[in-house]
Structure formats: C-alpha cells, structure tokens
Amino acid sequence: MATVEIERIAGEDDSGLILNMGPQHPSTHGVLRVVLKMDGEYIEEAVPIIGYLHRGTEKIAESETYTQILGYTDRMDYTAAASSNLGWLVAVETLAGIEVPERAQWLRCIVGELGRLAGHLVWIGTHALDIGAMSVFLYAFRARERVLELFEELCGARMTHSVMRPGGFLEEPREPFYEKLESSLDYFIKEINQFDKLLSKNDLWLGRTVDVGVISGDDAIAMGLSGACLRGSGVEWDIRKAEPYAAYDKVEFDIPTGTGKGDVYSRYLLRLEEMRQSVRIMRQVIEHLPPGPVMTDDARVARPDTPRLYTDMEAMINHFWMYIHGFPVPRGETYVAIEAPKGELGFYVVSDGSGKPYRMHVRSPSFVNLQSLPYLVKGRLLADVVSVIGSIDIVLGEIDR
C-alpha cells in the first residue's frame, strides 16, 4: 500500500521532488517514514509510512494471560506506560465483572496522572528541541526525572511499571511514596510555569507554531482525532468526564480546550494546562484518599496471602493455577476506552471463557491522530513538518504495536 501511494504522488510526469523524511530522522519521534512530494520548499502531498517497529502485540496477547499482557501494554506508549496498563485493566475488569476497591480506584488516578505528566514532559522537551529550544529540553527531562523517581518509589521500576493488577494493586504503596509525591507537586507547577515563561511569548516559538498545522473542530472529529489534537480545535471532549473510570468522577478538574484555531500553538498551550490539571487532580487524591485495601478479595484474581501458602493446599493450588493459567473471564466482548496522554486509548477484548483473550485489538490514539499529518502539512514549508509532528505527539510503539 505504501508503494502504491508513493507511485501515486510521484505521478507519471515525474513532476516535483520526492523526498524521504525518516525513518531514522530524529524529528519523526521514532521510526516513522514520511514521503513528501515537494514543489520547491512547499509540500504538495505527504504519505506517512509505518510498520518499522511492529511487534505483533495484539496477536501475542492471544497466547498470554490477562495479567501477562501488562508486559506488552507497558511497551506501547513507553513514555507513559502506566496509562496503557490502566486502559487494559479497566477493559479486563469490565469484561470479567471484577469490583476494584475504592482506595485502589483513587490510587489509579495518581498513577494515571503521573503517567500523563511523564508523557507530556517528554513531549514538550522533544517538541521544543525539534524547533530549536535547547534549554526547555533540559528542564523538561529534569522534571521528568522527578516523575520517574516517584514511579521507582512506587514499584521499583522507572519506565515499565506493572504495579497495577486486575482487581487493584499488587500491594499498598510505601509511606515515602506519598511524602515524595506531595512534596513534588509544587515543583511540577514551578517547572510548568517555567516552560510557559520561556516559550509562550517567544517570537521564534510563535513564528514556528502560530497558524501552522491548522485543523477545524469539524475536521478533527471527522478524522477521529482525540486528546489534545481534538481539544486544541475547540472540541471539549475528555473521556475522564464523559465516561469516568477509576475515581475521576469524584475529583474536580477542568477540560483544557483551545479557542478553535487548532494550530500547533493551540495544542502546545493546551498540554501545558493539562499538566497543571494533573497536579490539581493528584492534590485532591492525596487529600481525600480513603482507607481500605488496594486489592479485591475476589478469589479469581486475588493472590493468596503468603502465610497461607505454607499451610493451605487450596491456597497453593489457587496460586499455581492463577500464575500459570490465568483467571477465567466469562464469554463475551467489550470495548473500553480511557483518556491517555495522547488521546482515546481503547481496548476491544473478546473472551472465550478461558484465562487468555480470544482476541484483543487496540485503538491507539497515536495511530489515529497520525492520519491528520498529510492534511496538516499540505501547502506548508518543509520545516513545518517538524513542528506539526511534534504537536501531534506520536509514539511509534503505540502506532505499530
């Protein structure tokens, strides 16, 4: 299909220059190849070509238990692994009818928003670096390091952290995690304001982002865009509000929405405000976190207490069966979506009654949002491709899967 598209834009008369951007270009944010038909410095057509990172995640899922699949969702949007894990767990729990304790639901808001911060900090650092703002990259990754340290305190891992499980959390976070989180929130706000101060009124930044990559709200909806790519065009839509999961219906936060201009600058401002709202959500969770267990007592998914394993044969059998064969999920199918850092992350799951999914399909926001690239760059300068790709905020691990 890619070859056919390239031949089409080249045309029979060989007019225009066919230019390859990627798949090893640093500004394509991964192994993305964009074939451009140029008229001088201006773009006539663009064809994104993906598949260089394909790992067969959806097919592999058919041979893994519902818990083991967390090791693969971890590696889709690797800049915000917690969000991908959360989306998968909400889908599995919906299909299996698993009730998650209230404390675990609130804690999932913290994990989800830390993931959003981690993803957005990678975005602003790399996006600014692509356009030429070196200092912002250094400040953003310094702030991201604080987020990764919080994840390390939470579960021992920094980037791929499977601390959540079907039914809740593997274990209650240690007390130092809450202390470090609370002491970090003011720091995050200070850093976000620093990005704002450095870029929002900078003439060079404005020249590269204002009126570049414009898309209207209607066109964004028609293309299936979500997340900042949709809200930046003035469409107020956030799954955390529209179809709440975890404890998002119990906390107050605003849905940052653009003025309707839908350009690179609008998407930039919107993500800055999203980070501020993430901090606002985490403050409320810390303040109102209810007591109680962090794991369900549903014997299908709850790990038997370790002392029982030495004295109770049924507990030992349950433990072995759960970790080898997984837990059975009733026959049926479901589609559940969450508001990931990059937009609507949905999982379509089909169960045949066993401990492994019969079918799993991912509706990844990066994949859908990327299809707007040819529309956004048509008629623009070659240099604008870099700005537009950065503003879409794609991750190829999530696109190719």
Disulfide bonds with the S-S distance in Angstrom:
none
